[in-house]
């Protein structure tokens, strides 16, 4: 960490624009030196107190905002849910021998907590268990998400059956040279493994999934030398939940004669127990760690609460548009199709995002954005630790960052930088963003 801090400080000291009189000239020079085309970079910088624009370039150019979109959607979502909202999974008794588990789509529910819930069942007389999964729709991916990227743990499926972060942990263990490796699946998830991994001199494993044949089948190939841990997105959330539920029941010596049935909670059902997690857990997870599954689940739960019906992804979008109308910002100039920014079908611009941040500068939730050394800013702009709050975004060819900056002269600004250049590396785009923010810090 000391080396990183020293190198970053040196970069500040060696910044060629320290003595520049014009921020405009300085930023243009910074972009030119980056070798990223000027026309692919959009910037909007506004005075936080007056709202006056102090610099803009390509500010109306539409491009996918990536995860910066989360700062647009998190505010209406949290307003609809409320500060005291809890994700809940509840157990009810129905008559003398039946039970109902009411799912709350809790993104933090674990198998261990499910076990503690089940301990409230009277195992002496259990005939049937119902599951109420009606809180949000069963659609478990967003519009425009890349189906061929479904092994990416950052793009997980989500629905009412959320459990164990919707990830399956596996460990590939070496054995003897040129012998087949072991695959350890401690969660005992219902996944079929085709294991072609041999113990060798290096770790070189590829994992693939054939969704056409079976989404529950993984093929592992290559070589392994030391234990390798992977987190695989669960492609069948209901099957995984029901298997973990069955295992838990059998551990309690409860053996059902019939499969689980769906049923909505009835007024006559009697609540026995619940597992809950506060919304505060989710806000930092979204704005600091950029958790896609959590924000998408929250959007549907907000729709459930706001409109008193089964929550959908479209409800999250409606919440956003209604909120923009309330605060007097025209959302028709952009397009959002999900709440996380994962889809490249989302289109926004730097001016809209900076204006949105300007109008919401006093919202407590927005202050949960990361500072340098935190989350997605862990290794970026460390000397600005006490001066910067921002949200980053990354997609193929896209890099974005937006937030609030206090300059060395103690002036406060809101900014948005968006770069859409498929030819440059992600690290190059992020270095350019860092340099522009340093230009702002020094020259404003």
N, C-alpha and C positions, 0 to 999 in steps of 0.2 A: 504493500500500500504506500510506503514511503517513497519508493521509486516512481510510482505512478503520479503521486502528488508533485514530486520534484520536476518530472518531465512536463506535467501540465502547466506548472508555474513558469517553466522555461518557455513554453509555447506562448504564454501570455506576454512574457517579456520580449520575445522575439517577433511578436505580431507586427507585420510591416505597416499596419494602419494606425499605430498608437498615436502618431502625431498628425494624422490626417485631419483636415479642417471640415471635411464634408463626409457625413455618414454615407451619403449616396455614392460618392466616389470610392469610399472605402469598401463598401459591400460589392460594388461592381468589380473592383480589383480582386477581392477575395474570391468571387465566383470565377473570374477569368483565370486566376492562378490554380483553381481546382480542376480545370479542364472539363468541367461539367457544363454543358451548353446553357447559356443564360436563359434561353426560351423554355427550358425544362424546370426552372426554379421559380416558385411563386412565394412572395413574401408580403406580409401585412403587419405593420407595427403601429400601435396607437398609444397615445398618452393615457394612462389609466385614470387620471383625475379629470382631464378635460374632454377625453374622447377624440381628440384631434389626431388625424393620421400624420405620422412623422416620416413614414417611408412605406412605399408600396411598389411592387413589381409583379406583373402577371397575376395580380390579386384576384381577378375574376375568373381565371383559368380553372376549369373543372378537372378534377382528378380524384381517384379513390383516396379518401383520407386515412385509410388503414385504422389502426387502433386509436388515433386521435378522436375518432368518432365517439368513443366512450365518454368523452367530456360533454358531448352534446346530449347523449341519451341518459346519462346517470342522473341528471338533475330532475327531469320529469318523472323518472322511475322512482326515485327515492321520495319525491313529494307525494306520489300516489300511494306508496307503501307506508310512509310515515316513519319517524325516527324510532318508534317503539316496536316496529314490526319484527316478528320472529318467524324463521322457517320452522315448521312443525311437522312431526310425524306422530300420529295419535293412534292409540289402541282403544277400541270400544268392545263392550260385550253386547251381544244380541240374543236375548233370551237366556236360557240356562246352559246351552252347549255350543253356541256359535259366537264368533268374534269377527270384528272388522278392523282392518288396518287402513287408516286414512292417510294417504300419501300427501306430502306437502311440497314435493319436488325439491327437498332440502339439498342444496349442493354440497353440504358438509356432513351429511349422514354417513356413518360408518357401519360396517358389519358388527363391530363390538357394541355399538349403541342399539342396533336392531336386536341383538341378543338380550340386552338389558330390558328392552321393551317387552320381548316375548316372555320374560320371566314373570310377568304379571298375569299370564294365562293360567287358569286352573287346569293342570294337565290330566286330572282325573276324569274329566268329562268334556272332551272336545270333539265335536262332530264336523264342523265346517268353519273355514276361514274365508272371509270376503275381503276384497281389496278395492278401495275407492281411489281410483286414479284420475278423477274427473277435474282436478284443479287446473291443469293446463292441457293443451292439445298433445296428441301423441307424436306429431311431426317432430323429429329429433335432430334436424339440421336446418341451416338457414339457406335462403335463396342465394344461388350463385357460389355456394361453397364448393370447393374442388373435390369431387368424389374420389379422384385418384390420389388424394393426399390424406386419406383417412387413417394412416398410421402416424400422423402428426399429433402428438399429445396436446398441442395447443388448439387443435380443432376437434374437440370431443363432441360426441352426440350428447343430447340432454333431453329429459322429459320428466314425467312424474316419478319415474323409477330411479332417479339419481341415487347412486350408492358408491361409496369408496372412490369418490371423485371421478367415477366412470372410467377408471384406468385399471388395467391388470398388470401387476408386477411379475416379471419373469427374470430368472437368473440363468445364464448359460454358463455351465461349469465345465472346465477342462478335465480330462481323465488322463489316459496314457497316450503318448504320441501316436498319431494316426488312428486313434480309436474315436468312436462317436462320443460327442459331448453329452452331458446331462442337461435337461431343461427342468428347472425347478419352478413350480407354479404354486406358491404358498396359499394363494387365495382359492385354489381349486376351482378356477373359473371354467365354464363349459366351452373351452377352446380346444380344437384338435390341432396338434402340432405335427408337421412333417419335418423331422429333424435330420438335416444332412450336414450338420456342423461337425467337423473333425477337430481333434486337438492338434494344434500345430505350433509354429514358431511366432505367429503374430495374431492379433485380434482383427479379423476382417470378416464381419458377419453382415449378411443382407437378409432383411425380413420382408416378405411380401404377402399380400392377401388377395386371393382370387374371389372377388365379390360376385362374379357371375356363377361360379360353381357353389361356393359356400362362404358367406361372410364370417363364419365362425371357424375358418380354417387358416392357419398361418404356416408359411413355408420358411424355414430357416436354413441358410446355406453359408458355406465359408469355413473359416478356421477360428479357433479361440485358444488363447494362451493363458490368460488370467480371467477370473470371474467377471462377467459382463452383465450389468443390470439394465433392463429395458422396461419402459412403461408403455403399454399398448392400449390405445383407446378401445373401450368395450363397444362392440358393434350391435349387441342385442341386450339392451338394458333390462328389459322385462325378464328375459331368461336368466340373466345373472342374478337379479333381485330374487326371483322365485327359487333359484337354487340355494342361495344363501339363506333364505327364509326356511326352506325345507331342511337344510343342514342344522339350522338353529333349533327348529322344532324337534328334530330327531335327537339332538343332544339333550333336550329336555324330556326325552322319551314320549314325545307326542307324534303319533303316526296317523296321518289323515287317510280316510278311505276314499276321498274324492279330491279332485284338483281344485285350485283356487278359482273362485268366481268373482266377477266384477259386480259391485253394487255401490250405489251412493249411500252416504251416511243417512240414517233415518233419525227423526226426532226422538224416537223411543230408545235408540241406542244409548248405552251408558258409558261415559268416558272412564277409562281405568288408568291410563298413563299417557305421557307424551315425552318426546325428545325434541328439544328446540335449540336453535342457534340464532343469535341476534344479527340484525342487518348490518351492524357495525363491522362484523367479521368480513362482510362482502365488500363494503365500500373501499377499504384499503386494498383488498385483493384485486378489485377491478382497476382502480386508479394507479396503484403502485406496481402490481404484478401483471396487470393487463390480462386478467383471467376471462377468456371468451365465454366459457361454459357458464360462469356465474352471472355475467351481465345478461346473457341471453335468457337464462332461467328467470332472473329478476324481472326482465321486461314482460314476460308472459304472466308472472305472478302479479305484477302491477296491473296488467290488463284485467286479470281475474278480480282484483280488489276494486279497481276503479269502475269497471263496467258490470260487476256482479254477474259474471258468466265465466265459462271456461276460458282461460287466458290463451291468447294466440300471439304469434310473432307480429301480426298486423296490428294488434292492440298496442304493442310497444311503439310502433311507428305513428299510430294515431295519437298516442300520448305526447310524442315529440312535436307533432304538427300543431296540436291544440295548445301546447305550452308556448311554442313560438308565436302563435297568434296572440296569446295573452300578454307576452312581454313586448310585442310590437316589432317582431323581426320576420321577414318574408322567407319562409322555408320553401316556397315554390321554386326558388332559384337553385336549389340543390335537390338531390335524390338520395334517400336512404332506404335500404331494403332489409337491413338487420340492425341490431343494437350494438354489435361489437366492432364493426368495421372489417370483418373477415372477408366479406364479398367484394369483388372488384366491380360489382354492379352499383355500389355506392358511388356517388359523385358529389363533391363539395368544392369549396374554394377558400383560399386563405382569408379573404375579406370577411366572408360569412363567419368563419370560425373565430377570428379575432373579435368581431362584433358581438358574437354570442358570449364569449368570455368577458367582454367589457360589460355587457348588460347583467352578467351574473357574478360580478366581482365580489359581492357581499354574501354569496351563498356559502354556507359552512362546508357543504359536501365537496365543493370544488377545491377547497384548501387541503384536501387529502391527496392531491396529486404528489408525485414523487419529487423529492429534492435530490441533488447529486449525492451519491453513496447509497441510494435506496432503489430497490426494484430495477426497472428498466434503465435507470440512470446510475446504476452502481459504479460504473467505470467511466463516467462522462462528466466533464465540467466541474471537477471536484473543488477547485478554488471558489466556485460560486455556490457552495453548499448552503449558505445562509441568504442567498439572494435570488434563488431560482426555484420556482414550482412549475413542473411541466409534465405533459403526457406525450409519449412517443408513439410512433406507429411504423410498422414495417410490413410490406408485402413484396412480392417479386417485382423488382424494378421501381418500387415506391419506398420513399422514406419521408416521414413527417414528424414534426414536433410543434407543440403549441403550449402556451402558458403565460406566466407572469414573471417579470424580471425587475429587480431593483438594481439600478446602475451604481457605479462608483460615486456618482454625484448625488446618490440617494433619491433619484427620480424613478418613478414606477411606470412600467409599460406592460402592455399586453401584446403578444406576438403570435404569429403562425408562419411556419416555414414548411413548404411542401415541395418535394422533388420527385419528378416522374421521368426517370432516365434509365431505361433498361440496359444501356451499354456500360454504365459504371457499376462498380461493386457497392454493396451495401455499406461497407466501411468508408468508402470515399464519400458517399452521400452524407453519412453521419458526421464525418470530419468537416464537411462543408457547413452543415448545420451548426456544429460547435464553433466554427470560426465566425460565422455570422452573429451568433449570440455573443461571442467575445467582442466583436466590433460594436455591438449595441452597448455592452457593459462599459466599454472604454469611452465611446464617443457621444453617448447621450447624457 
